[in-house]
Amino acid sequence: MSSEPNDVTEPERPARRDIEDKLPRGIWVRLLVYVFAGHLVAGFIYLLFALGASRG
């Protein structure tokens, strides 16, 4: 067993916490689309109930 010094330096990787704290851009876009679509569906259902109540 030789005790040679390790001359090869590994590139520094970002800390794990930095990666976990930052969400990829695609997830943010998908989240915004789902929130927008969910509000549209909820608004449409509300409109149906409001119209139904006014006719009854």
N, C-alpha and C positions, 0 to 999 in steps of 0.2 A: 504494500500500500504506500503510494507516494503522496506526499503532501504538497502538491503543486498549487500555487496560487491560481485562483480563477480569474484569468485576464479578460474573459468575455463578460461584458456588461449587458445585462438584459435591459431592454427599453422599459422605462417606467410606465406602469399601467395606472390609469386613474383609480382612485380609491373606490372601493365597492359602494360606499355611501353616496358618492357623487353619481354613480350610475343609477342607484336605486331611487334617488331623489328626483331625477329628471326623466319624465316620460317621453317616449318617442313622439315625434310630430304626428304620425299617422293615428296614434291613439287619441290625441287631442281633437283631430279633425273628425274622427268617427264619433267621439263623445258629443261634439257640438251638433253633428248631423242627427244623432239619436235624440238629443234633447229637443232640437227643433221639431223633428218629426213627431215626437211624443206630445209636444205642446199642440201641434196641429191636430192630432187625433183627439186629444182631450178637448180642444176647442170645438171640434166638429160634434163630438158627443154632447157637450154642453149645449150647443146650438140646437141639436135635435130635441133635447129635453125641454129647452126653453120654448121652442115652437110647439111641442106637444102640450105643454102646460097652458099655453095661450089659446089653444083650440078646444081644450077640454072644459 
